[in-house]
Amino acid sequence: MSTKSGFLELSPKHQSQGVAVNSSDVAVVIGSQILDEFDHFYTDFTELTQSAKTAFERRDYSGVLTASRNRLSMYSISMDQLSTRITDEFPDVSREESLWEGVESHYGMLTENRYEADLALAYMHSVRRAIFRSEWKPVTYSLGETKYLSNKFVATVVEVFQMTEITTQTVLDIFSVPGFS
């Protein structure tokens, strides 16, 4: 693999005519590029967040608003530009669903032990959505097994009582729910 204009790509020997490009190689390249771009975004975002905090502490409310505006637009600009680069670099494969399973798998391995792994995953899904342009594709916002939930919590049923006023009967109804404690 080599780098061209800031974009990680397959080496020229893989791109020569007659040589099949393995989709898992493309998935690794795309997953790595998404993570690289996310790292740039996340670094800039945290720096901008810190500058907003400093502006707030100095009572520079114009600076706070500017930082807020910039933070809101950074995400869209970053992932839109990346999705365009991926589509330009890999036009035939960027819209293949099976490729994105490989991208997600590789990306998950790269991000699984990171503090901001949930944000990185959301970023990757946003890039994917931008590439598929308005075609809704369901995604799972966890990689592998969820660490924090056990099966007993997944099976729990939640009942919501929406009331404008709480009466004695309402309290009795709530207490009568099986398993309420």
Secondary structure, DSSP 8 states (H G I E B T S, - for coil): -EEETTEEE--HHHHSTT----HHHHHHHHHHHHHHHHHHHHHHHHHHHHHHHHHHHTT-HHHHHHHHHHHHHHHHHHHHHHHHHHHHHSTTTTT-HHHHHHHHHHHHHHHTT-TTHHHHHHHHHHHHHHHHTT------SSSSS-SS--HHHHT--------SS--HHHHHHHHTSTT--
